Amino acid sequence: MKVAILGAAGRMGHMLCDLVDRSEELELVAKCDVREEYPRTWPAETEAVIDFTFHEAVPANITKAAEDGVVYILGTTGLTDEEQAVVDAAAKKIPVVQSGNFSLGINLLLGLVRKASEILGVEYDCEVVEMHHRHKKDAPSGTALMLAKAAADGRGQDFDDVSVFGREGIVGERPQGEIAVHALRGGSVIGDHTVMFAGDVERVELVHKAQSREAFAAGALRAALWAADKAPGLYNMRDVLDI
């Protein structure tokens, strides 16, 4: 499969390019980025595009991919509602695998969080805490949102009705059923996520700590190969892993 990497100059971009170069199933045909020394788009022979850029760049890139009829793997997070609508429209023409996190561990964790939330219920207060390096531009992380939404799904809640992002000032007592998300930034942390269920007599914590960006990059490449023969549609990593 001939692959183009968008955001090739970034940390994830470098890792993706390195893994493609080492792969026997993939061929790197373009390293794209907004920096002057990089091309802005991919050549005609491209079969899959992997996007780890910035949310504002996604609509134009995925629209072109839809016109070209290529697989699109979207790891960029922080999309606005309008930008997501463009992604949804493109998925009617091409297979799109979109995930806030492509690692196997995180996608397993999502299932565990959903099950724990279902069993423990609203009697256990749910808090999601994430930490990333100082250079990350969006907050909270897409992964933290995925985990918080999984907790809401487990309880049968509407996430928008029960979510809160950080706390400041005299906010009053914590209401039952609330799901809070907190973002920490600092140093070179690749990605730490903790989902806490706090009851009156015990606390359950589910934790994932990424040790290398390779976990995310490998999952994105696996998604590209999986999507090669799929019908147009919007997929996620749970579809890729069949979990």
C-alpha positions as CSV (number, residue, x, y, z in Angstrom):
1,M,0.0,0.0,0.0
2,K,1.3,3.4,-1.0
3,V,1.0,5.8,2.0
4,A,1.3,9.6,2.4
5,I,2.0,11.1,5.9
6,L,0.5,14.5,6.7
7,G,2.3,16.3,9.5
8,A,5.5,14.5,8.6
9,A,7.7,17.1,10.4
10,G,6.0,16.5,13.8
11,R,6.8,14.0,16.5
12,M,4.2,11.5,15.3
13,G,5.0,12.2,11.7
14,H,8.6,11.2,12.2
15,M,7.6,8.0,14.0
16,L,5.1,7.1,11.2
17,C,7.6,7.7,8.5
18,D,10.1,5.5,10.2
19,L,7.7,2.7,10.7
20,V,6.5,2.8,7.1
21,D,10.1,2.7,5.9
22,R,10.6,-0.5,8.0
23,S,7.3,-2.1,6.8
24,E,7.2,-4.7,4.1
25,E,3.5,-4.0,3.4
26,L,3.7,-0.2,3.1
27,E,5.5,2.2,0.8
28,L,6.1,5.8,1.8
29,V,5.3,8.0,-1.3
30,A,5.0,11.4,0.4
31,K,6.1,13.2,3.5
32,C,3.7,16.2,3.7
33,D,3.8,19.2,6.0
34,V,3.2,23.0,6.1
35,R,7.0,23.7,6.4
36,E,8.6,25.1,3.3
37,E,10.9,22.1,2.7
38,Y,8.0,19.7,2.5
39,P,5.3,19.2,-0.2
40,R,1.8,20.2,0.8
41,T,0.0,17.3,-0.8
42,W,0.4,13.8,-2.0
43,P,1.0,12.3,-5.5
44,A,-1.6,10.6,-7.6
45,E,-0.5,7.0,-6.8
46,T,-1.2,7.4,-3.1
47,E,-3.6,4.8,-1.7
48,A,-3.8,5.9,1.9
49,V,-3.3,9.2,3.7
50,I,-2.5,9.3,7.4
51,D,-3.3,12.6,9.1
52,F,-1.7,13.8,12.3
53,T,-1.7,17.5,11.7
54,F,-3.8,20.4,13.2
55,H,-7.6,20.5,13.2
56,E,-7.9,23.5,10.9
57,A,-6.0,21.6,8.1
58,V,-8.3,18.6,8.2
59,P,-11.3,19.8,6.1
60,A,-9.2,20.7,3.0
61,N,-7.1,17.5,3.3
62,I,-9.9,15.1,3.7
63,T,-12.0,16.7,1.0
64,K,-9.2,16.2,-1.5
65,A,-8.8,12.6,-0.3
66,A,-12.5,12.0,-0.9
67,E,-12.1,13.4,-4.4
68,D,-9.1,11.1,-5.0
69,G,-10.8,8.1,-3.5
70,V,-8.1,7.2,-1.1
71,V,-8.2,5.7,2.4
72,Y,-8.0,8.3,5.2
73,I,-6.6,7.6,8.6
74,L,-7.4,10.6,10.9
75,G,-5.5,10.9,14.2
76,T,-5.8,14.7,14.5
77,T,-7.9,15.8,17.5
78,G,-9.6,19.0,18.6
79,L,-12.0,19.2,15.6
80,T,-14.8,21.7,15.7
81,D,-18.4,20.7,14.9
82,E,-18.1,22.2,11.5
83,E,-14.8,20.4,10.8
84,Q,-16.2,17.1,12.0
85,A,-19.2,17.6,9.6
86,V,-16.7,17.7,6.7
87,V,-15.1,14.5,7.9
88,D,-18.6,12.9,8.1
89,A,-19.4,14.0,4.6
90,A,-16.1,12.6,3.2
91,A,-16.8,9.2,4.9
92,K,-19.7,8.8,2.6
93,K,-17.3,8.6,-0.3
94,I,-14.2,6.9,1.2
95,P,-13.3,4.7,4.2
96,V,-12.2,6.9,7.1
97,V,-10.8,5.5,10.3
98,Q,-10.9,8.3,13.0
99,S,-9.6,7.9,16.5
100,G,-8.4,10.1,19.3
101,N,-5.9,7.3,20.1
102,F,-4.7,4.4,17.9
103,S,-3.0,2.4,20.6
104,L,-4.2,-1.1,21.4
105,G,-4.0,-0.5,25.1
106,I,-6.3,2.6,25.0
107,N,-8.9,0.9,22.9
108,L,-9.0,-2.1,25.4
109,L,-9.2,0.5,28.2
110,L,-12.3,2.0,26.6
111,G,-14.1,-1.3,26.9
112,L,-13.0,-1.6,30.5
113,V,-14.2,1.9,31.4
114,R,-17.6,1.3,29.8
115,K,-18.0,-2.0,31.7
116,A,-16.8,-0.5,35.0
117,S,-19.2,2.4,34.6
118,E,-22.1,0.1,33.9
119,I,-21.4,-2.0,37.0
120,L,-20.5,0.8,39.4
121,G,-23.2,3.2,38.3
122,V,-23.6,6.9,39.4
123,E,-22.9,6.0,43.0
124,Y,-19.2,6.1,42.1
125,D,-18.0,9.5,41.1
126,C,-16.2,9.5,37.8
127,E,-13.2,11.7,37.1
128,V,-10.9,11.6,34.0
129,V,-7.4,13.0,34.3
130,E,-4.9,13.3,31.4
131,M,-1.4,14.6,31.1
132,H,0.6,15.4,28.0
133,H,3.8,17.2,27.0
134,R,3.9,21.0,27.1
135,H,3.7,21.3,23.3
136,K,0.2,19.7,22.9
137,K,-2.1,22.3,21.5
138,D,-5.6,21.0,22.3
139,A,-7.1,20.3,25.7
140,P,-8.5,18.0,26.9
141,S,-7.0,15.3,24.8
142,G,-9.1,13.4,22.3
143,T,-8.4,10.2,24.3
144,A,-9.7,11.8,27.5
145,L,-12.9,12.7,25.8
146,M,-13.2,9.1,24.4
147,L,-12.8,7.7,27.9
148,A,-15.2,10.1,29.5
149,K,-17.8,9.3,26.8
150,A,-17.3,5.6,27.3
151,A,-18.1,6.1,31.0
152,A,-21.2,8.0,30.1
153,D,-22.2,5.2,27.7
154,G,-21.8,2.6,30.4
155,R,-24.3,4.5,32.6
156,G,-26.7,5.2,29.8
157,Q,-26.1,9.0,30.1
158,D,-25.9,11.8,27.6
159,F,-22.3,13.0,27.9
160,D,-23.1,16.6,27.1
161,D,-25.6,16.7,29.9
162,V,-23.2,15.4,32.6
163,S,-19.8,16.5,31.6
164,V,-17.7,19.3,33.2
165,F,-14.2,20.4,32.2
166,G,-12.1,21.5,35.2
167,R,-13.3,23.3,38.2
168,E,-12.6,26.8,39.6
169,G,-14.1,28.9,42.3
170,I,-17.0,28.1,44.6
171,V,-18.6,25.4,42.5
172,G,-20.7,23.8,45.3
173,E,-21.0,20.1,46.1
174,R,-20.3,17.6,43.4
175,P,-23.6,16.5,41.8
176,Q,-24.2,12.7,41.5
177,G,-23.7,11.4,38.0
178,E,-21.3,14.2,36.9
179,I,-18.3,13.2,34.8
180,A,-15.3,15.6,35.0
181,V,-12.4,15.8,32.7
182,H,-9.1,17.5,33.7
183,A,-6.0,18.3,31.5
184,L,-2.5,18.6,32.8
185,R,0.4,19.8,30.6
186,G,4.2,19.7,31.2
187,G,7.6,18.3,30.3
188,S,7.8,15.5,27.7
189,V,5.0,13.3,28.8
190,I,3.8,11.3,25.8
191,G,0.3,10.5,27.2
192,D,-1.0,9.5,30.6
193,H,-4.7,8.8,31.2
194,T,-6.5,7.8,34.4
195,V,-10.2,7.1,34.9
196,M,-11.2,7.2,38.5
197,F,-14.4,5.8,40.0
198,A,-14.6,7.1,43.6
199,G,-17.1,5.5,46.0
200,D,-17.6,6.1,49.7
201,V,-15.6,3.1,50.8
202,E,-13.3,2.3,47.9
203,R,-11.8,3.8,44.7
204,V,-11.2,2.1,41.4
205,E,-8.6,3.5,39.0
206,L,-8.0,2.4,35.4
207,V,-4.7,3.8,34.1
208,H,-2.9,3.8,30.7
209,K,0.6,5.3,30.3
210,A,2.2,5.5,26.8
211,Q,5.9,4.8,26.9
212,S,6.5,5.5,23.2
213,R,4.6,7.2,20.3
214,E,5.2,4.0,18.4
215,A,2.1,2.6,20.1
216,F,0.0,5.2,18.3
217,A,1.9,5.0,15.0
218,A,1.7,1.3,14.7
219,G,-2.0,1.3,15.3
220,A,-2.5,4.0,12.6
221,L,-0.6,1.9,10.1
222,R,-2.6,-1.2,11.0
223,A,-5.8,0.8,10.5
224,A,-4.6,1.8,7.0
225,L,-4.0,-1.8,5.9
226,W,-7.4,-2.8,7.5
227,A,-9.3,-0.1,5.6
228,A,-7.8,-0.9,2.2
229,D,-10.8,-3.1,1.1
230,K,-13.5,-1.5,3.2
231,A,-16.6,0.3,1.9
232,P,-16.9,4.0,2.5
233,G,-17.8,4.8,6.1
234,L,-16.6,6.3,9.3
235,Y,-14.8,3.6,11.4
236,N,-12.8,3.6,14.6
237,M,-10.1,1.5,16.1
238,R,-12.6,-0.8,17.8
239,D,-13.7,-1.7,14.3
240,V,-10.2,-2.3,13.2
241,L,-9.4,-4.5,16.2
242,D,-12.9,-6.2,16.3
243,I,-13.4,-5.5,20.0
